[in-house]
């Protein structure tokens, strides 16, 4: 009898990912000037948002957006519902930011979710030159990115991790390819094993 596969859990967000969330909003084209509308859409009270404006308005809209997101991630005003990319995308849709919402919603992709769970661990290890070359050969990263990774001693950092995640979102088979590649690096071997284990349970 075939083993039943479990569904992937929702990609939940935490305060520790505040900078990442803010950066993804920036990349999506969302204007920080609409931080107040987004806050209301996510369930924050007008009073909370007015306090943010009073305390941080002079620092600019970008700072207000960061504080707004921090309040949301802290469940201020008894915010309900999951703290997830989908919830954030829905909030963007409600204020007419459909293009940004579409980009943000892609981060909830199941294969992307698996990768996101291991990205912090992955950023802390150095992978071998062979593994870097294989990442490029499997089109998880570009030639230009490969040069950058090699220049920092094989560490996979911010933009590189984002490029890998995008490749995985577009082609779920690349998540397994990544796991296989990581097995070839001593420091990343256990991460590769864990990713491959999740690949075996994932419904795509």
N, C-alpha and C positions, 0 to 999 in steps of 0.2 A: 504494500500500500504506500502510495506516495506521501512523503512528509508534508504536512500542511505548513505553508509559509505564513509568517505573521506580517501584518501590515506595518509599514514604517510609521513611527510616531510623528506627530506634528513637530516641526522645527520651532522650538520655543526660544524666546529671547530673554536675556538677563541683563542686568545693569552693567555687567562687565563687558558687554558688547556694545555699549553706547557709542563709542567712537566709530566702530564698524558700521552701525546702523546709520549714523549721521553721514558717513562717507558714501554709503550706498544710496542714500537719498540725494546727495550731491551729484553722484554719477548719473542718477536717473533723470536729472534735469529739474528736480523739484526746487522751487525758489524758497529760500529760507524766510523771505518776506511774508509767506503765507503760514508761518508757524502757529499763529493764533487760531486760524481756521482749522488747521490740522489737529491742534490740541482739542478743540471743541468736538471735532469729528471722532476723536479717539475716546471721548467720554470725560475729559477734564472739565472742571467747572470754570465759568467765566471769572469768578473771583480768584481762583488759583492762577489763571493766565494773566489777570491784571496785576497780581503780585509779582509774577515773573517780569512783566513789562516794567513795573516800577523799580524792581531791584536790578534788572540787567539790561533795560532798554538802551542805556547809554553805550553799552558794549556792542550793540548792533543786533540785527536779526539772527545772525548765525548763532550767537551765544544764547539768545532767547529760544531758538529751536532746540539747542542742546538741553537746556533746562526743561523745556516742554517734554522732550523725549524721556528725560530722567524721571520726571514726575509720572509719566505713563508707565515706565518700567517699574516704578515703585508702587504702582496701583494707588496713586493719590486719588482722593475723591471716590474711593471704592470702585475704581474702574473694573468692569466685568469683562468676561470673555478671555480667551487665551492671548498671551503676549506673544504674538507670532508675526511672521512676514505677511501671512494672509490677512490678519487683522489690520496691519499697517496699510496693506494694499487696499483693503476695503475702505479704510479711512480716507485714503487719497482719492479713491473713486468718488466718494460722497462730496468732495469739494471740487470735483471736476478735473483732477489731475490724473486723467486716464493713462497717459503715456508713462508717467512715473509709476503708476499702479501696476501696469503691465510688467515693467522691468522688475519691480520689487516682488511681484507674485512669483516670478521665476525662481526666486531664492527658496521657495517652499518645495521645489521639486524633490522627490524622494532621494534620488542619487546625490543631488546637491546637499541634501540634509545630512546624509552619511558623511560626506566629505567635510562639511562644516563642523561636525562633532569631533573630527580628528585634526582640524587645521591648526589649533593651538599647539598640540603635541608635535605636529609636523614642522611647525615654524621653529621649534627648539632644537632640531637635530640637523646635522649636516649629512647630505647624501653623497654617494660616490660619483666620480666623473662618469662612470658607466651608466649610472641611473639617470644623471642629468641628460646624457646623450639619448637614452631611451625615451625620456619624457618628450624630447624634441622629435624623435623618430615616430613616436605614436601620436604626434600632433597635440599633445597636452600643453606644450609651450612652443613659442616661436624660436627661430634661430637667434633673434635679437635677445629674447629673454634668456636663452641658454647662456649667452655670453655674460649677461648680468648675473646669473646664478653662479657661474664659475668664478666671477670676480669677487664674490662674497663668500667663497669657500664652500659652496654647495648648500647654502641655506636657502630655503624657500620662504620668502617674505611677502608682505602686503600685496603688491600688484601681481606678483607671480602666482600666489595662491588664488587670487581672483581670476586670473587667466585659466588656471587649471580647473577651477570650479565651473567657469563658463563652458569649457570644453566638455566637462562631465554632464552638465545640464543638457547640452545639445546632443550628446551621444552617451547614453548610460553605460555602454560597454567599456568606455574609457575609465570608469571607476574600477572595474576589475583589472584593467591594464595597469592602472596606477598601483593597485595592491601588489601585482606581480613584480612591478619595477622596484617597489620599496623593499621587497624581499632580498634584493641584491645589495642592499646597504646595511651594514651591521647596526648602525644607530637607529635605522628606521624599520628594521625587520619586524618587530612586534606590531608596529602600526600597520604595516602591510598585511600581517596575519589577521589583525582585527578587522580591517576593511574587507578582506576577502571573506571572512566569516559572515559579515553583514550582507555582503553581496549574495551569499547563498540563501539568505532569508528574505531578500527584498522582492516585493512585487512591483514591477514597472509597467 
